[in-house]
Amino acid sequence: MKVLVGLSGGVDSAVAAYLLKEQGYDVTCAFMRNWDSLTNDDINGNPTLNDPVCSQEADWADAEAAAEALGLPLMRVDFIEEYWNDVFEEFLREYRRGRTPNPDILCNRYIKFDSFVKFAQENGFSTLATGHYAKLGRLNGSNVLMKADDRNKDQSYFLCEIRRETLNHVIFPLGTIDKPRVREIAGSLKLPVAKKKDSTGICFIGERKFREFLSNYLPMKPGRIINIIDGQTVGEHKGVLYYTIGQRKGLDIGGTGPYFAVGKNVERNELYVVNSDHQDWLYSDRCLVSGINWLADCSSNLNCCAKFRYRQADVPIRLIKMDSDTAYCEYPQLSRSVTPGQEAVFYKDDICLGGGKIDAVFRNGKDLMRLIESQVHPSE
C-alpha cells in the first residue's frame, strides 16, 4: 500500500515514517510549507524574525535530513493560501470577537486532514499518515478516533474536527507507543532529529512572542483592568483581545494578588479580574457548544466526558443534543475556566465522539459572561 507521511522535521513524524517502512508499506514523505515568514510576519511585509534562517526553513532542512537517513523520498507542498484563508483569518476573527481560538484544531481540520489529504489522493496515495499520538478503532463497522496509549501525549483533542470520512484514509503509527520509546527508536537509528525538542508554538507559524506577533494583525489598545468585586481599576492591560479566561501570568497587576482574568468586554475594552479569594467566578456548570463535528454516532442525551482544554482531566458531563450540531454540556460538579471560543471535545471511554466550539458558559442558569458584566456595570 502506498502511504504519504507528513514529515514535519520533528522526531515524531520521522519515527512514524520509519515504523511504516518497517511494516512493509510503500512510504513517501511530504513536507508542508504553510506560512510565508517573509511576507506574513509583518503587515508591512517586513520580516520580523531574528534568526538568519526562519524556523520553517530549519524544519525543512531537518525533514530532508531525516528522509535521507531513512532512505525515503521527500516531496514539498505549499498550502500558504489555504492556511491564510481557512486557518489564520478564522484565528483572527475569533480574537476580534474576544474569544480564544485553537489554531492547532483549525490547522488539522483544514490543512493536514483536508488540503493535504486531497494532495495525497491526487498524487496516487490512498492513505495518509502523521506523527500524531492517536489511534483508530472500530465501532459498528466504522473507523473511530481513539485516545493514544500514551495519555500524556494523546492528541485526539486536536483531531476532533477532521472529517469523519477521513478516518478511512489515515494511519497513526504512534498510537500504541509512548514518547520515550519514540526517542529511543530515533536514537537507535541515529536520526538527526532524535533529540530535537517538541514544537510548542502556533501550528506552522512556530514559537513566537505571541503578544508581539499578534499585534501585527490586531493592534494593541490599552485599557482598564477592573476588579469585579469592588469595581475598582487595578491596572492597565495592553490589549483586551490578548487575554484569556483563567489567565494569571502576564496581567502585570501590582499590589495584592494574584489576580485571575474572568471576563472581558471588547466594545468597552475592559478586562475583568478577581483575586484568589474570589476564584469561584471562574467556575461554571453548563456550556453551549455549536458547530459540532461528530466522529461517532451517539444518542441525543448521553452521559460521557468532555475536555474543555488540552491536557485537562476528563470532565463527566451530561450531553444534551439540541440539533445536529449544537448541544448543551451539563456538569453540576463545576468546571474551571471553560472559555468561549475554545473547543469542547467529547469522549465515551477512549472513543472521541467529536467536538465543537464553546459559545456560552453558564452558572445556575445564568450566562456567566453577562453576569460578570452586570457585576461591573449594574445600572445597565
N, C-alpha and C positions, 0 to 999 in steps of 0.2 A: 504494500500500500504506500502511495506517495503522500508524504506529510510535509507541510510547510511549518517550520518552527519560527516563532517570533523571537529573534535574538536581540536582546536589548543592550548587550555589553556588560551585563551583570552575571553573577555566578549562577543564579537560579535557572535562567533560560539556557545557559551553556550546558549545565548538567542535565536539564530536560532533553536537550538535543542528543547528548551522549547516550542517555538511557534508551531513547527511541532507536537510535542506531544499533545499540547492543541487542535490542529486541527484534531486529530484522527489518525495520521499516526503511523505506527509501526516503532519506531525510534531506531536505534542502532548508537552508536558513534564510531569513529575510530581516533586515533592519529597517525600522520605520523612522523617518525624519518628519516630525510634525510641527516643529516650531522653528521659525526663522529668526535666530537671535540677532542678526544684523539689522533687521528692519522692524521687528516686533517688540524689541526690548525697550523702545522709547517711542513716544508718539511722534517725535520729530524724525524718526528713522536713524537715530544715532545709537550705536551700540553702547550699552552701559556695563558690560562685563569687564572685570578687571583681569581675568585670566587671558593669556595670549591665545589659548585655544579654548573655545567655548565648550561647555560641558557635553553638549550633544555630539560635537565632533570628536571629543575624547571618548565618548561611549561608542561611536562608530569605529574608532581605531581599536578599542577593546573587543568589539564584536568581530572585527576582521581577524584579530589575533586568536580569538577563541575558535572561530570557524577553521582557521588554518591548522591549529593544533589538533582539532577533531577530524580533519580531513574532509570537511563538508563544504559544499558550495554555498555562497552567500550572495543574496540579492539585496538591493536597496530600493526602497519605495518612499515617495513623499506624499504625505496627506496634509500638507500645510494649510491648504484652503479649507479642507473638510474640518480640520481641527479648529481653525479660527471660527468658522461659521457655526459648527454644531456644538463645540465644547466651550471655547473661550468666550464667545458672545453670550452664551447662556450663563456662564460663570459670572460675567459682569452684570447681566440683567438681574440676577438673583441678589448680588451685592447691592445694587442700586435700590432694590426693594427693602433693604435692611435685613436680608436673610443670609444664611450661611450655607452655601452650596458645597458639594463634594466633587471636585474635578476628576478624581480617580474613577468614580462611578460613571460620570458623563463620558470619560475617555474610553472606558471599557464598552459602554453601550454603543457609541457612535464610531469609534475608530478601531480598536483592537478586535472587536467581535461584530463589526458591520463592514466598514470600508476594507479592512484587512481580510475578512472572510471572502468578500467579493473578489478582491485581488487574487486570493489563493485559488478560488474556483475558476476565475478567468484564465489562470495560468496552469490549469490542469491538475490542481491538488484537491482531492476530495476531503481532506482533513487538515485542520489547523491545530497546532499545539503551542502552549505557552508555559512559562515557568511559574504560573500561579499555584498557590497552595490551596487546592480544592479537589474534590472528587466527583465522579459521576456514579450514579446508582440507577436502579430500575424500579419503577413503581407503576403498576397497572399497565405494563407493556411499553412504557415510555421512559426515556432518559430523564433523570432529575439531577439537580445540582446538590451536592452534599458538602458538609464541612470536611476539611482535611484532617488527617490523623494528628498532625502537629497543630494542636489547638492554639499554641502561642503564635503561630504564623498563619493560621487559617485566613484566607482572603475571599471566602464566599460572600461576605458582606459587600465587597466591591463589585461583585459579579451579578448582583441581584436584578439589574435592569437589562441584561443582554436578552436577545430574543429567544423565546423558548425553543424554536426550531433549530437554533444554532447549536443546542446541546447535542444534536445528532451529528455534528460535523467537527467536534473538538475533542482533544485529549489533554488531560492534566497529569503529566508523568510524575509530578512531585506530590501527588495527593496522599501517598501512603508512606512517605519518608519524612524525617524531620530535618530541620536546618543544619544541625551539627553533622548529620550524615551527608548532606549536600556538600558542605565544606570539606568533609573527609574525602569524598569522591573527587572533587575538584583538585584537592591537594595531591591525591594519588596519581592523577593524570597530569600533574604539573601544568594545569591550565593557568594562563597569565592572569585570569580574573579570580583565582582561588581565594585570595584574601581581600578582594575589593569590598569596601563597605556597602551596606544596603542603601539604596536611594530613599531619602525621606522628603524630597521636595515635591513641588507641584508636578503632576503627571506630564512628562515630556518637556516641561519647561526647566525643571531642575531645582536645585537648592538656591534660594534667593533670600535676601532680607525682605520678607513678604510685604511689610507695610510700604517700604520704599518702592518695591516693584509695582504694587497695585496702584500707587499714587500716579504712575504714568498714565493710567486709564481712568482712575476715579480720584480726582484732585482732592487733597486734604482740605478740610474745612473745620477748623477748631470750634468747639462748643462746650457747653456746660456738662459737667458730671454731677448728677443730683442724687443725694441720699433719699430714697423714697420714704423712709421712716419719718423724717422731720422736714423734708422738702428743701434742705439746705444744699447749696452748691459746695462740693467738697474738692473740686478740681476742674481741670480743663482737658478734654480729650482732643486727639489730633485729627479726628475724622470719624464720625459715629459709624460709618459703614465698615470700619476695620475691626470692630469688636464683636465678640460672640457671647451668647448666654453661658454663664458659668465661669467666664474668664476671670482669673485672679491676677496673674502676672501681666505686666505691661500697662496697668491702669495709671501708674505714676501719680498715685494719691498719697500725700504725706499725712503725718499725724497718726491717729488711731486706725486700726485695721486688723487683719486685712479686709479689703473690700472685694465684692464679687459682682460682676455685671449680671443684672436680672432682666434687663429690657432696654429698648432704645426706640426713639421716635425720629424717623428720618426727616419728616417735614419740619419738626421743631429743632432738629439737630441736637437732640439731648440723649445722653447716655444715663441709664438708671442703675444704681448700685445699692447694695446693703452691706453692712459689716457682718462679721462672723456670728454675731448674736442673733441675726435675723435670716439665716440661710433657709428657713422654711419657705421663703418666697421663690426659691429655686425648684421646688417640688410640685409636680402635677400628678393627676390621677387618670387623665384621659387625653387623647390627642386624635386629631382628624388627619388622615393620610389620603392623599389623592394621587392620581396618575400611577396607580399600582400596576406593576408588571408581574403577572402571575407566571411562575415557573413550574407549578404543580397544581393539580386540582385540589380544592378544599371546599368544605361546606360553608354556608352563609354565616353561621355562628360557630366559632371554633375556639377551644382552649388550646393555646400554643404559647410560643415565646417570641420575643422581639429583641432586637438590638437597635438602640436609637443612636448609637455611635460605635465606631470601630473599637474593638478590644473591650467593650463593655460586657459584663456578665449578662447572660440571657435573662430577660425580664419576663416573668409569667404574665400573660395577658389574656383577655377575652377579646377575640377579633370578631367584630360585627360588620358584615358587609352592608353597605348602603346601595351600591350599584356595582357594575362590572369592574370599575377601577377606583372605587372610593370605599373607605372603611373607617370605623372608629376602633381605637385600641383602648381598652379599659384595664387599668392596673391599680386597684384600690389600695395596694400596699405602698403606692407612691414611687416615683422615679425622679431622679435629679437631672436638671439641665436638659430636658427634652426641648429641642430647638427648631423653630420653623425654618424650612429650607434644607435641613439635613434629612438623612434617609432613615426610614423605619424599615427594617428587614425582618421578615417573619420566618420562624423555624418551627418545624414539628419534629422533635428529636433531632436527628442530624440533617434532615432534609430542608433545604432552603426553599420556602414556598414562593418567595418573591419579595418585592419591596416597592416603596413609593415615597414621595416627599411629604414631610410633616408640614401641614398647612396651618394648624392652630393647636394650641395647648390649653387645657382646662384644669381647674381645681374647684371641686364642689359645684360643678355645673356652670362655672363662670369662666369666660375667656381670660386666661391669666395675664396676657399682654394688656388687654383693656383694663383689667383690674389694677395693674401696676400704674398705668397712665392716669386712672381716676384717683389713685392714691396721691399722685404728684399734682394733678390739676383737678381737684374735687368739684370745682364750680362748673365744670364742662360736662 
